[in-house]
Amino acid sequence: MKEQLATFRTQLEEFARKHKNDIRKNPLFRQQFHEMCAKVGVDPLASNKGAWAELLGIGDFYYELGVQIVDICIATRATNGGLIDLLDLRKLLCQKRKADLGSLTSDDCLRAIIISVGKKKLVRSVPTELNKDHNGILELAQAEGFVTVEQVERKFSWSTGRAIDVLETLLKEGLAMIDDGHRDGKRRYWFPCVTLSSDSTGADAKLLLLRLFTGEQLRLPRVFAPFSRVILTADLLVVIFLPGRATVQHCRPGDALWRVASAPAPHVFDDLISVNGTLYALVGLRLATLQLSESSLELSFLGGEHDDANRPEGDRFMLGECGGEVLLISVEHEERVVYRVFRWASEKRKWEMITNLGGRSLFLGLDGFAACVDQDHPGVRGDCLYAAGRRLGEWHEYSLADGTCDVCNADYPGAPPLNNSSLIRPSVWIFPSLC
């Protein structure tokens, strides 16, 4: 048997010399060659200075690939907690190497540490030993991107103590993110490594900036963490976030990755807006300016806490802008819908309610402020708020001057049938008669 293996190794060397170029350039051929080597106990990558590396010239290829994998894992650790989807890793590697996706296979990347979670293969870049309990929770989180203690207890028939212990371990190691802002009061443990992952078709979940009047398109990197609000500054800094969390992601066109920054505890962002080149944040009902750097942010509060006597009225609050001024807009749902607008009085360091927008109008989307429209546009009333309603096709025209609210239903060619119980609602405004 030893003689037969020695003979096979010799023949394998001759085969490698003959097909050297194919092994280096063809990823599928390279994978098949590795499988042949493994069957006879030969590791072409055992030493970068070994005979096989000199023969094939692939030692340097894998060494360089390994260094690039480490760089990407470190760069994305803040957004994915130290676990990155293998397909996402390949795409980022190809971007870094300026190569086609087909030039690298998953087999080329499997020299890194791999763990399997359900049907997913994840690259681990943190020194954490994941046991069966941890892997079970990661697999459960694939359904919605998060889990609660109650879901874990129900799925695995665990005690509350066991569920919390495992979840807190994942949180401590940076694999999970806490969300305490849900209206049901239940803590959610989000896992970025299994949220918004690439689907089986390999399609990217990316953002696209489109200049409506020129058609120019600017593609942004794939987003790893959930978000619902997008802020675009005058110098094309894109900031995305999920209200109720302390984390924001930001990048500029041309960046390969999103940068992540978090506010110091216990602050969370309720809304963000860019006005005249300054990024403002709403934290509770306090207004602050926001400075972003590579991986950190600085909050500078413009006013103090609000007590019951000077607290703005309303159930839900968002930031807006009108004529270069920062606004606070509140919505209240009681017997009828009431909208209120407050301007930031910098000299008094507090919010003051206003009923005059200088003839301008404000448009509110489902997720927050949409736009300020100047006066004298046909079909748009001055000093009014136009807001998307809760029902499909519903919108409000609210007058700040007299407090009247007209409830209307969108009627346009191709409009979906009105359905008051539907959860599917338009996510954009079509502005009337702006030209």
C-alpha positions in Angstrom: 0.0 0.0 0.0 2.9 2.4 0.8 4.5 1.7 -2.5 1.2 2.3 -4.3 0.7 5.6 -2.5 4.2 6.7 -3.3 3.6 5.9 -7.0 0.4 7.8 -7.0 2.1 10.8 -5.4 4.7 10.8 -8.2 2.0 10.6 -10.8 0.1 13.4 -9.0 3.2 15.6 -9.2 3.4 15.0 -13.0 -0.3 15.8 -13.3 0.2 19.0 -11.4 3.1 20.1 -13.6 1.1 19.4 -16.7 -2.0 21.2 -15.5 -0.3 23.9 -13.5 -2.0 26.9 -15.2 -5.5 25.3 -15.0 -5.1 24.7 -11.3 -4.1 28.3 -10.7 -6.7 29.9 -13.0 -9.7 27.6 -12.9 -11.5 27.6 -9.5 -13.5 24.4 -10.2 -10.4 22.5 -11.5 -8.5 23.8 -8.4 -11.2 22.4 -6.1 -11.2 19.0 -7.8 -7.3 18.9 -7.5 -7.6 19.5 -3.8 -10.0 16.7 -3.4 -7.6 14.3 -5.3 -4.7 15.4 -3.0 -6.8 14.9 0.1 -7.5 11.2 -0.8 -3.8 10.4 -0.7 -2.9 12.6 2.3 -1.2 15.3 0.3 -1.7 18.9 1.3 -0.4 21.4 -1.3 -0.8 24.2 1.2 1.0 22.6 4.1 3.9 24.9 3.6 4.3 28.1 1.7 7.9 27.2 1.0 7.3 23.5 0.3 7.8 21.7 -3.0 4.1 21.8 -3.9 3.9 25.6 -3.4 7.0 26.0 -5.6 5.6 23.6 -8.1 2.2 25.1 -8.4 2.7 28.7 -7.3 -0.5 28.6 -5.3 0.9 29.1 -1.8 1.1 32.8 -2.2 -2.4 32.9 -3.7 -3.9 31.3 -0.6 -1.7 33.3 1.8 -2.9 36.6 0.2 -6.5 35.3 0.2 -6.2 34.4 3.9 -4.9 37.9 4.8 -7.8 39.5 2.8 -10.3 37.3 4.6 -9.0 38.5 8.0 -9.2 42.1 6.9 -12.8 41.8 5.7 -13.8 39.9 8.9 -12.3 42.6 11.1 -13.9 45.4 9.0 -17.4 43.9 9.2 -17.2 42.6 12.8 -19.0 45.7 14.1 -22.0 45.1 11.9 -22.3 41.3 11.9 -20.9 40.4 15.4 -18.1 38.3 14.0 -20.1 36.0 11.8 -20.3 36.6 8.1 -22.2 34.7 5.4 -19.8 32.8 3.2 -21.4 34.2 0.0 -21.1 37.7 1.3 -17.5 37.1 2.1 -16.8 35.9 -1.4 -18.4 39.0 -2.9 -16.4 41.3 -0.7 -13.3 39.4 -1.5 -14.0 39.8 -5.3 -14.6 43.5 -4.8 -11.3 43.8 -2.9 -9.4 41.8 -5.6 -11.3 43.5 -8.5 -12.2 40.0 -9.8 -15.4 38.3 -10.9 -17.4 36.2 -8.4 -16.7 33.1 -10.5 -12.9 33.4 -10.0 -13.3 32.4 -6.3 -15.2 29.4 -5.0 -16.4 28.6 -1.5 -13.8 25.9 -1.4 -11.1 28.6 -1.7 -12.5 30.4 1.3 -12.9 27.3 3.5 -9.4 27.6 4.8 -10.8 29.9 7.3 -12.8 28.7 10.4 -16.2 27.5 9.3 -19.3 26.7 11.4 -22.6 25.4 10.1 -25.9 26.9 11.3 -28.8 25.2 9.8 -28.3 25.4 6.0 -25.9 28.3 6.3 -22.1 28.3 6.4 -20.7 31.1 8.5 -17.1 32.3 8.9 -16.1 32.9 12.5 -13.7 35.7 13.3 -14.1 35.9 17.0 -12.5 33.4 19.5 -15.8 32.0 20.7 -16.6 28.3 21.2 -20.2 27.9 20.0 -21.9 24.8 21.4 -25.1 23.1 20.4 -27.2 25.6 22.4 -25.7 28.6 20.7 -26.1 27.0 17.2 -29.7 26.2 17.9 -30.5 29.8 18.7 -28.7 31.1 15.6 -30.7 28.6 13.5 -34.0 29.8 15.2 -33.1 33.4 14.5 -32.9 32.8 10.8 -36.7 33.0 10.5 -37.0 36.7 11.6 -33.5 37.8 12.3 -34.2 37.9 16.1 -35.4 35.7 19.0 -37.1 36.4 22.3 -36.6 34.5 25.5 -40.2 33.2 25.2 -39.5 31.9 21.6 -36.4 30.0 22.8 -38.2 28.5 25.8 -41.0 27.3 23.5 -38.8 26.0 20.8 -36.3 24.0 22.9 -38.4 23.4 26.1 -35.7 25.2 28.1 -36.1 26.9 31.4 -36.1 30.7 31.5 -32.7 30.7 33.2 -31.1 28.5 30.6 -32.5 30.6 27.7 -31.3 33.9 29.2 -27.9 32.4 30.0 -27.2 31.3 26.4 -28.6 34.5 25.0 -26.5 36.7 27.3 -23.4 34.7 26.4 -24.0 35.4 22.7 -24.7 39.1 23.6 -21.4 39.3 25.6 -19.4 37.9 22.7 -20.8 40.5 20.3 -22.9 38.1 18.2 -26.3 39.6 19.3 -27.8 43.0 19.6 -30.5 44.1 22.0 -33.7 45.8 21.0 -35.8 47.0 24.0 -37.9 49.5 22.0 -40.7 47.2 20.8 -44.2 48.2 21.8 -45.0 44.8 23.4 -42.1 45.4 25.9 -40.4 42.1 25.1 -36.6 42.2 24.6 -35.5 41.1 21.2 -32.0 39.6 20.5 -31.1 40.5 16.9 -28.4 38.5 15.1 -26.9 40.5 12.2 -25.1 37.4 10.9 -28.5 35.8 9.9 -30.4 39.0 9.1 -30.9 40.1 5.5 -28.5 37.4 4.2 -28.1 36.8 0.5 -30.8 34.5 -0.9 -30.3 31.4 -3.0 -30.1 33.4 -6.2 -27.2 35.4 -4.9 -29.1 38.7 -5.3 -27.7 41.6 -3.3 -29.7 43.6 -0.8 -28.2 47.0 -1.8 -29.3 50.6 -1.8 -29.4 52.6 -5.0 -29.2 56.4 -5.2 -31.0 57.6 -8.3 -30.9 61.2 -9.6 -34.5 61.6 -10.9 -33.7 64.4 -13.4 -30.5 62.9 -14.9 -31.1 59.1 -14.4 -27.6 58.8 -12.8 -27.4 55.8 -10.5 -25.0 55.3 -7.5 -24.9 51.9 -5.9 -24.1 51.5 -2.3 -22.8 48.4 -0.5 -24.9 45.6 0.8 -26.6 46.4 4.1 -26.1 43.9 6.9 -28.2 45.2 9.8 -31.9 46.1 9.7 -33.0 49.7 9.0 -36.1 51.7 8.1 -34.9 55.2 7.7 -32.5 56.6 5.1 -30.9 60.1 5.5 -28.9 61.7 2.6 -26.8 64.7 3.4 -25.8 67.5 1.0 -22.3 66.0 0.6 -23.7 62.5 -0.3 -23.2 61.0 3.1 -25.8 58.2 3.5 -27.0 57.4 7.0 -29.4 54.6 7.8 -30.8 53.6 11.1 -33.7 51.9 12.9 -35.6 54.2 15.3 -35.3 53.2 18.9 -31.7 52.0 18.6 -28.4 53.4 19.5 -26.6 52.4 16.3 -26.3 54.1 12.9 -24.7 52.9 9.7 -23.1 55.3 7.2 -21.1 55.4 4.0 -20.4 57.4 0.9 -20.7 56.3 -2.8 -17.6 54.3 -3.6 -17.1 52.8 -0.1 -16.9 49.0 0.0 -18.5 48.7 3.4 -20.9 50.5 5.7 -19.3 52.0 8.8 -21.1 51.5 12.1 -21.2 53.9 15.1 -23.2 53.8 18.4 -24.3 56.4 20.8 -23.2 56.1 24.4 -25.7 54.4 26.7 -28.5 54.9 27.5 -29.1 57.1 24.5 -31.1 55.8 21.4 -32.0 57.6 18.2 -35.7 58.4 17.6 -35.1 60.2 14.4 -32.3 61.9 12.3 -32.4 64.7 9.7 -29.8 66.7 7.7 -30.4 70.5 7.5 -28.0 72.9 5.9 -25.1 70.4 6.1 -25.6 69.6 9.8 -26.9 66.2 11.0 -29.4 66.5 13.8 -30.6 63.7 16.1 -33.8 63.4 18.2 -33.0 61.6 21.4 -36.2 61.3 23.5 -37.4 64.9 22.8 -34.0 66.4 23.1 -32.3 67.8 20.0 -28.6 67.1 19.4 -26.1 67.6 16.6 -24.4 64.4 15.4 -20.8 64.1 14.2 -19.8 60.8 12.5 -16.3 59.4 12.1 -14.9 56.0 11.0 -16.4 54.0 13.9 -17.6 56.5 16.5 -20.0 59.4 16.8 -20.3 62.4 19.0 -23.6 63.8 20.3 -23.8 67.4 21.3 -27.1 68.2 23.0 -28.6 71.6 22.3 -31.1 71.6 25.2 -31.9 69.9 28.5 -34.5 67.4 29.5 -38.2 68.2 29.2 -40.5 68.1 32.2 -44.3 67.7 32.1 -44.7 71.5 32.0 -42.8 72.1 28.8 -43.0 68.7 27.1 -44.4 69.0 23.5 -47.8 67.4 23.0 -48.2 64.3 20.9 -48.1 60.5 20.7 -45.4 60.1 18.0 -42.6 62.5 17.1 -40.3 63.0 14.1 -37.9 65.6 12.9 -38.7 67.8 9.9 -37.3 70.9 8.1 -38.8 74.0 6.7 -36.9 77.0 5.3 -33.7 75.8 6.8 -35.1 75.5 10.3 -35.3 72.2 12.3 -38.8 71.2 13.2 -40.4 68.7 15.6 -43.6 67.2 14.2 -46.0 65.3 16.5 -49.0 63.1 15.6 -51.8 62.4 18.1 -54.5 59.8 17.5 -57.6 60.2 19.8 -61.1 60.9 18.5 -59.5 62.6 15.5 -56.0 62.9 14.1 -54.1 66.0 15.3 -50.7 67.2 13.9 -48.5 69.7 15.7 -45.4 71.5 14.5 -42.7 72.9 16.8 -39.6 74.9 15.8 -36.3 74.8 17.7 -35.9 78.2 19.4 -32.1 78.2 19.8 -32.0 81.3 22.0 -34.4 79.6 24.5 -33.0 76.1 23.9 -36.5 74.6 23.6 -39.3 73.6 21.2 -42.0 76.2 20.5 -45.2 75.4 18.7 -46.0 77.2 15.5 -49.1 77.4 13.2 -47.5 79.2 10.3 -45.0 77.7 7.8 -44.6 80.8 5.7 -47.0 79.3 3.1 -45.0 76.1 2.7 -46.3 72.6 3.2 -44.8 69.5 4.8 -45.1 65.9 3.5 -44.9 63.0 5.9 -44.4 59.4 4.9 -45.1 56.2 6.8 -41.7 56.2 8.4 -41.1 59.9 8.9 -40.6 63.3 7.3 -40.6 63.2 3.5 -40.2 66.8 2.2 -41.0 70.5 2.5 -42.7 72.0 -0.6 -42.5 75.7 -1.2 -45.6 77.9 -1.7 -47.5 78.5 -4.9 -47.7 75.0 -6.2 -51.1 74.1 -7.7 -53.0 71.5 -5.8 -51.0 72.1 -2.6 -52.3 74.3 0.2 -49.9 76.4 2.2 -49.4 75.9 5.9 -50.6 72.3 5.7 -49.3 68.9 6.4 -49.8 66.1 4.0 -49.4 62.7 5.7 -49.8 59.1 4.7 -52.7 57.5 6.6 -52.8 54.1 8.3 -55.1 52.6 5.7 -54.2 51.6 2.2 -54.5 54.6 -0.2 -55.4 57.0 2.6 -53.8 60.4 3.1 -54.5 63.5 5.3 -54.5 67.2 4.5 -54.1 68.9 7.8 -54.3 72.7 8.2 -52.1 74.2 10.9 -54.1 77.4 10.6 -57.5 76.1 11.7 -56.9 72.5 12.7 -59.1 70.9 10.1 -58.2 67.5 8.7 -59.5 66.2 5.3 -59.1 62.5 4.9 -58.7 61.5 1.3 -58.1 58.3 -0.7 -55.6 58.1 -3.5 -57.2 57.6 -6.9 -54.9 57.2 -9.9 -54.4 54.8 -12.8 -53.2 51.4 -11.6 -54.0 52.2 -7.9 -54.5 49.1 -5.8 -58.1 48.5 -4.6 -58.8 50.2 -1.3 -58.7 47.7 1.6 -59.0 49.2 5.1 -57.6 46.0 6.7 -54.6 45.6 4.4 -51.1 46.0 5.9 -49.6 46.7 2.4 -49.3 50.5 2.0 -47.5 52.7 -0.5 -44.0 53.7 0.8 -43.5 56.9 -1.3 -45.3 60.1 -2.0 -46.2 61.2 -5.5 -46.1 65.0 -5.3 -48.9 66.8 -7.2 -48.2 69.5 -9.8 -44.6 70.4 -8.8 -43.6 71.5 -12.3 
